[in-house]
Amino acid sequence: MRLLIMGPPGAGKGTQAVDLAARVGGAHISTGDIFRANVSQGTPLGVEAKKYMDAGQYVPDEVTNAMVRDRLAQDDAKAFVLDGYPRTADQVSELDNILEGLGAKLDGVLELMVADREELVQRMIKRAETSGRADDTEEVIRHRQDVYDQETAALVPIYRERGLLHEIDGIGSIDEVAQRIASVVDSLQG
Ligand code: B4P
């Protein structure tokens, strides 16, 4: 299966995507994780990405798109859960192009819905106690929410119109949300 997991920062994308990828036997591909690995290794990509990530901004599309194109061309990406991509209209178009080039198509898009912004902010403030992430300060967290509202929230209807969207209530314990996701994915697998 090829799935996208979407939702605002703190909705639980990365948290849920690991188990979800195992469930569908696919690669977990998180653009945030790939950027962070490059930052910690000090690669040129990491040096470039860090400038944007630390400020809560999106890394430029040309950088992100090239990275995802390379990753999806790898042998273990025949099935995947793509976590944190696409986040802009340009990335939606690029993902369409990449998949067309691979002769592949998406099976579903899971949107983790958490409308209460304070819940999202509090989750990430809690994560900040242990994450060591430079973008987990309250000011940057709030800015990331604004960027999501301005740039990414409007992408969800594109996938709804394509009949691919599955809305999942992201409020509740991590296990409760995982069970909701599992029942949607089981229905997709038929
Ligand atoms: P990401 O790594 O994707 O960061 P995120 O939006 O905070 O989501 P994450 O997956 O980490 O957190 P989650 O909601 O699971 O992106 C970081 C940065 O990378 C971006 O700001 C940007 O700069 C750059 N970037 C990434 N992709 C990009 C792209 N496509 N284009 C351009 N730039 C890009 O979890 C958050 C916390 O909530 C965790 O502590 C978790 O334990 C907790 N939690 C989860 N579910 C919970 C629940 N049900 N109840 C209580 N707590 C819960």
Residues whose N, C-alpha, C, O or C-beta is under 5 A from the ligand:
A	BS01	B4P	P8 P9 G10 A11 G12 K13 G14 T15 T31 G32 D33 Y52 M53 G56 Q57 Y58 V59 T64 G84 Y85 P86 R87 R123 M124 R127 G170 G172 S173 I174 V177
